[in-house]
Amino acid sequence: MARNHYSYEKRQKELARLKKKEEKRLRKLAKKNPDAADIEKQESEEKDT
């Protein structure tokens, strides 16, 4: 029987969780201060690419 790559799956799950958390943070920031949210979003997009 083949073994699962648990550490790979765990890392992918963690990355998805962090991405979701960052998106939520940006949404909250956008509600609070629309101008600052645009700047933060641009910085995070530059960091991702």
N, C-alpha and C positions, 0 to 999 in steps of 0.2 A: 504494500500500500504506500502511495506517495505521501510525503510529509508536506505540510503547509509551511510557508515561509512566514512564520508568525511575526518576526521582527519587521519584515517589509510591510505586512498588513497593518501592524501597529503604527509604524511611521506614517503611512498614508493616511490613516485615521487621524493621527495627531496633526498632520499638515492641513487636513480638511477642517479640523476643529479650529486651528489657529486662523485660517483664512476666514471662516465664518465669524469668529470673534472680532477680527479686524474690520470686516464689513459692517458688523453691528456697531462698532465704535465710531466708524465714519458716519453711519446713519444718525447716531445720537448727536454727533458733533454738528451735522448738517442741520438738524432741528434747532439746536441751540444757537449756532452762529453760521449762517449760510456762507459767508465770505471765507471764513477760516476752513470750512469743510472742503472747499474747492482746492485750496492750497495743499491740505493734507492728502487729498485724493491724488493729486498730481505727483506728490512726492512718493507715495506708496506705489504708484504705477511705474515711476522711473526706477524704483528699487527692484520691482519684479522683473523688469526687462533687462 
